[in-house]
């Protein structure tokens, strides 16, 4: 799954997004509420994407499963 804001894109491995435990953990760690759980699966909150503070907490919570993309820098990964 992937969703792009104006400045930030978030990409989450589909299997991780379907995992209720990972979805809950990502929702818990994000300080700006980019993630939510909908029907037991991870969902991205479109209006929150550009609020990302590049803290890497989501990437630490699900290593190799979440990518934060800096769209203002040609889509470079954080």
C-alpha positions as a Markdown table, in Angstrom:
| # | Residue | x | y | z |
|---|---|---|---|---|
| 1 | Unk | 0.0 | 0.0 | 0.0 |
| 2 | Unk | 1.2 | 3.5 | -0.7 |
| 3 | Unk | -0.3 | 7.0 | -0.3 |
| 4 | Unk | 1.4 | 10.2 | -1.3 |
| 5 | Unk | 0.8 | 13.6 | 0.2 |
| 6 | Unk | 2.4 | 16.8 | -1.2 |
| 7 | Unk | 5.7 | 16.4 | 0.4 |
| 8 | Unk | 5.7 | 12.9 | 2.0 |
| 9 | Unk | 4.8 | 9.4 | 0.6 |
| 10 | Unk | 4.3 | 6.4 | 2.9 |
| 11 | Unk | 4.7 | 2.9 | 1.6 |
| 12 | Unk | 3.9 | -0.1 | 3.7 |
| 13 | Unk | 4.4 | -3.8 | 2.7 |
| 14 | Unk | 1.0 | -5.3 | 1.9 |
| 15 | Unk | 1.5 | -8.3 | 4.2 |
| 16 | Unk | 2.5 | -6.0 | 7.1 |
| 17 | Unk | -0.5 | -3.8 | 6.5 |
| 18 | Unk | -2.8 | -6.8 | 6.8 |
| 19 | Unk | -1.1 | -7.9 | 10.1 |
| 20 | Unk | -3.2 | -6.6 | 13.0 |
| 21 | Unk | -0.3 | -6.6 | 15.4 |
| 22 | Unk | 1.9 | -4.5 | 13.1 |
| 23 | Unk | -1.1 | -2.2 | 12.3 |
| 24 | Unk | -1.6 | -1.6 | 16.0 |
| 25 | Unk | 2.0 | -1.0 | 16.7 |
| 26 | Unk | 2.3 | 1.6 | 13.8 |
| 27 | Unk | -0.8 | 3.4 | 15.0 |
| 28 | Unk | 0.6 | 3.5 | 18.6 |
| 29 | Unk | 4.1 | 4.9 | 17.7 |
| 30 | Unk | 3.3 | 7.6 | 15.2 |
| 31 | Unk | 3.2 | 11.0 | 16.9 |
| 32 | Unk | 1.2 | 12.6 | 14.1 |
| 33 | Unk | -1.4 | 9.9 | 13.5 |
| 34 | Unk | -0.5 | 8.9 | 9.9 |
| 35 | Unk | -1.6 | 5.4 | 10.6 |
| 36 | Unk | -5.0 | 4.0 | 11.7 |
| 37 | Unk | -6.6 | 0.6 | 11.9 |
| 38 | Unk | -9.7 | 0.0 | 9.8 |
| 39 | Unk | -11.3 | -3.4 | 9.9 |
| 40 | Unk | -8.3 | -4.9 | 11.5 |
| 41 | Unk | -6.0 | -3.7 | 8.8 |
| 42 | Unk | -3.7 | -0.8 | 8.6 |
| 43 | Unk | -4.9 | 2.4 | 6.8 |
| 44 | Unk | -3.1 | 5.6 | 6.0 |
| 45 | Unk | -4.7 | 8.9 | 7.0 |
| 46 | Unk | -4.3 | 11.1 | 3.9 |
| 47 | Unk | -4.6 | 14.4 | 5.7 |
| 48 | Unk | -1.8 | 13.5 | 8.1 |
| 49 | Unk | 0.9 | 12.4 | 5.6 |
| 50 | Unk | 2.5 | 15.8 | 5.3 |
| 51 | Unk | 2.6 | 16.2 | 9.1 |
| 52 | Unk | 5.3 | 13.5 | 9.2 |
| 53 | Unk | 8.3 | 14.7 | 11.3 |
| 54 | Unk | 10.7 | 12.1 | 9.9 |
| 55 | Unk | 11.2 | 10.6 | 13.3 |
| 56 | Unk | 11.6 | 7.0 | 11.9 |
| 57 | Unk | 9.5 | 5.5 | 14.7 |
| 58 | Unk | 7.4 | 3.7 | 12.2 |
| 59 | Unk | 10.4 | 2.3 | 10.4 |
| 60 | Unk | 11.9 | 1.1 | 13.7 |
| 61 | Unk | 8.5 | -0.5 | 14.7 |
| 62 | Unk | 8.3 | -2.5 | 11.5 |
| 63 | Unk | 11.9 | -2.8 | 10.1 |
| 64 | Unk | 11.9 | -3.3 | 6.3 |
| 65 | Unk | 8.1 | -3.0 | 6.1 |
| 66 | Unk | 7.6 | 0.8 | 6.0 |
| 67 | Unk | 9.2 | 3.3 | 3.7 |
| 68 | Unk | 9.0 | 7.1 | 4.2 |
| 69 | Unk | 9.6 | 8.9 | 0.9 |
| 70 | Unk | 10.6 | 12.5 | 0.6 |
| 71 | Unk | 8.7 | 13.6 | -2.5 |
| 72 | Unk | 10.3 | 17.0 | -2.3 |
| 73 | Unk | 13.6 | 15.3 | -2.8 |
| 74 | Unk | 12.8 | 13.2 | -5.9 |
| 75 | Unk | 11.2 | 10.4 | -3.8 |
| 76 | Unk | 14.3 | 9.7 | -1.8 |
| 77 | Unk | 13.9 | 7.3 | 1.1 |
| 78 | Unk | 14.4 | 8.5 | 4.6 |
